[in-house]
Amino acid sequence: MAASSAATCRSWRGCRTKDKLIHAPWLAKPEQLADAGVKLGRDYPLPAVDHAVQRELALALFKR
């Protein structure tokens, strides 16, 4: 039986967020992070880019 992606992440990162947020904890509410004992930038890196912004920029470039 294969482990879930969230379980795999927990096993090597020690992530304590809910499964739904494990791959994007910066989307969690501050109280959810506090309950999970997670501090962004310490326990989990902050996102390098804002994907929504970069997507819009890329789409605008493709329209040229």
VOTI-434316 format. One record per residue (C-alpha): x, y, z. Coordinates in steps of 0.1 Angstrom, whole numbers, plus 5000, padded with zeros to 4 digits. Example, Ala and Ser with C-alpha at 12.3 -4.5 7.8 and 13.67 -1.06 7.14 Angstrom:
2
512349555078/513749895071/
REM end
This chain:
64
500050005000/501550344990/501750615016/499850935009/501751244997/500951415030/502251115050/505451115030/506051485035/505451445073/507951155075/510851355061/509951715069/508151675101/505251885088/502351915113/499752095092/496551935080/496751725049/494951985028/497552255036/500752045038/502052145004/501052515008/501052605045/501252975037/497652955027/496652845062/495153085087/497553205114/495653005141/495852685120/499652735118/499852805155/497752495163/500152285142/503252445158/504452575124/506152905119/506652995083/510253075074/511452855103/509652525099/508652565063/510152795037/508153095025/507153074989/509753214965/507153364941/503553444941/502253194916/499053384908/501053694900/503553514879/500853324860/499253654850/502553794839/503353484818/499853484802/500353854793/503653774777/502253484757/499553724743/502153944727/
REM end
